Amino acid sequence: MEEFHQRIEIDDKCDLTQNMATMEVTGMVWIVLTRKRRVECSPFAAHLFDAEDPSTPLRTIPGLCPDYCSQFWNQCRPIIPFLSDYAPLNQAKDDQNRFCKLLQLDDADYCYPHLLSNPKLNQNLGRVQKDSDGCLQLCLEEVANGLRNPLAMVHANDGTHRFFVAEQVGLVWTYLPDRSKLEKPFLNITKAVLTSSWEGDERGFLGITFHPKYKYNGKLYVYYSVEVGFDERIRISEFRVSTNDMNLVDHTSERVILEIDEPASNHNGGMLLFGDDGYLYIFTGDGGMAGDPFGKHGNAQNKSALLGKVLRIDVDNNEKGPLYRIPSDNPFIHEPGARPEVYAYGVRNMWRCSVDRGDPQTKQGKSRIFCGDVGQNKYEEVDIVEKGCNYGWRAKEGFSCYDKKLCANSSLNDMLPIYAYPHKKGKSVTGGYVYRGCEHPNLNGMYIFGDFMSGRLMSLKENTNTGEWKYNEVCMGMGLTCAFPGLINNYYPYIISFAEDESVIHRLLMGPAGELYFMSTGTPSATAPSGVIYKVVDPSRRAPPRRCHYEPLPVRVRSNLIQFVPQESKSTVNPDTTELFLSAFHMVSWHLLCLSSALIGVELPAENTSEAEPTRTYDWLLDLLDRLSETGQVQTTPAPIRTTRSPQSPKRKGRGRKGKGRSRSTSELHNGVVRLVRDEFLHGDRGRVEIYVHGEWGTVCDDLWSMENAQVVCRQLGFKYALKAARNAEFGEGKGLRILLDDVNCNGTEFNLLNCSHAGVGIHNCAHYEDAGVICGNSKPPAEA
């Protein structure tokens, strides 16, 4: 540092004052301070350093616009050797023309500082990247696996940043911040929980939440199914953590807070959460069967029943006296015949709810409770729960009338959902969260949720001026959007639940973490160990370095640890090419740390600790992998995304190199080529199977469509495994196409469907309502795992 200061003094135009050296260097304000400063990253950093093009030399100083380069050269050329060890640059430091020519970019739109004032480059920086169909391009990171129907992931809000994962069988596991799992479960009530191994059983351990003051009182609450005599019930119980082990519940401490008889084995609800008001909210189903047939108007509309409701109770100070009290402002506390616990009613089977933590800066939206309410046979809906509201069931399903007589009763004054979707999109909504995390600022305010049956991920974003909610589907990143270490773009199809990890409260504002996760499985059975937890990642924009850093409190561990090993991988690289790939990757990730409208100089982290930051430009990586693939040195999986929808150069500036795309020849389609289509859009890993034969695309219609058939399709598209053979037009009917294949019978090893036995091209005895589909993936199906 002393040598750096001495060299600066050579030129009095570069002023040094006390312990601060401030100068403009390649569009960066370098401030030499005794403490670290935060930096804001720009998505154009890779362009400035030409790092997205492997054919150009590595730049150690970003590309400068000619007029600015001249100014920089005149004022600060003595410090160039301290900024770069690139020999040609240092040799040219005394020759302005030669020096600035070396710093010139072929694509002048990206030179500094002109790119900062270019509206085309800056207009979409605050938006999540979309494909041409408007589908949001996100990636995933695997967090945990081998779980049996993981239906809840919660944290204790105690500063340890542990997360606790509940399995439907009645086990709760402790995970540490490094994602290792404690061998001994946190809670084990498998002997008390009522469930079974048959797929789709809605009974079991259904919910868990920690008291807001758990750090001080050690209380947690669980929701599970039990059998008492010949009766089935849902039970809400309170437990306390052991005084001897912070990772173990005292199983003798259970106190049953509430039990409700269940007239049927389905629609059991299962959500527990504490609102910002400190009260415990309980979300019950309508009792099961179909159409809520209990009583004159059903359980949901009957305020004297606890089923089909949102209940709110006070469990504080319950060591003596009643186990819970009724909040004084509960809406029906003075209504004759109504249960005082009822907070809202008219719900069918709310599956997964969450509390909005509010915008990190303005707190807008804070305390709202979002829920997904599973529909009957037409619509799924998303609601915001408010005190005293009637959510319409069984009079209404979504925005549509279900019971026409009840629906005509204007006195219901029901609350409409913020969004509803028909069963062609999915048949069982899984409520999610409004993203308020730290790492992905473009997702802020976006409600992300899913569907258990279709495996669809979806999002809603509120227009704060009109109050309307805009829908966008969430797709896995296409091409090489997710081609970075640790990221994947496929997941198991049955989306069970969503979660947030622990956030940090600073004195003035909400701190880091609070990231979004979801749980899904390949086999929806309480005993199948195919459940995986995924973290949602937005590759279009990452938070500044260290803004999301946190220091968890230490955890005393008395159990053996099971280290996390991901079971899914995005790509398999030949060892001979690993060094080449990592070299290219590090070149980008290092330079992505560095720029905003002005960079404030910081002590950059050591390269082996820098967090990889995915970039929105992928052409250079695509070319690199294409070249390696031509020599047989690298195998990328899944290739289906490039097969079913070829990555195209982005249409707007800022997403890729302008004018530098390399031409790629497209060979003619061959007979037997397949693609996957969902809602008339091409999709990478799931959809209706369409096949190309003799110059036309058509569907495969087969009521006996098998996993062996699906395996042929998935392997043809580049996936390792078929996760599901979808029948009966699960992904929609291809009515605009001819049915080209029927009675397909494969053994699973054929090259394409035409190599399997079938009735003959164009010969069929079925209709489009039997169009076949598949769900593909790169992880072993549960039966094989």
Helices and strands as residue ranges (DSSP letters): H 2-8, E 16-17, E 20-25, E 28-31, H 45-48, H 66-76, G 77-79, H 80-83, H 87-91, H 96-102, G 108-110, G 114-117, H 119-122, E 136-147, E 150-154, E 163-167, E 171-175, E 181-182, E 187-188, E 205-210, H 214-217, E 219-228, E 231-241, E 249-262, E 271-274, E 280-283, E 309-313, E 342-345, E 350-355, E 369-373, E 379-385, E 396-397, E 400-401, H 404-407, G 410-412, E 419-422, E 429-434, G 441-443, E 446-451, E 457-462, E 469-476, E 494-500, E 503-505, E 510-513, E 516-521, E 531-537, E 561-562, E 571-573, H 575-591, G 607-609, H 619-630, E 634-636, H 640-644, E 674-678, E 681-682, E 686-693, E 696-701, H 707-716, E 721-726, E 738-742, G 753-755, G 768-770, E 773-777
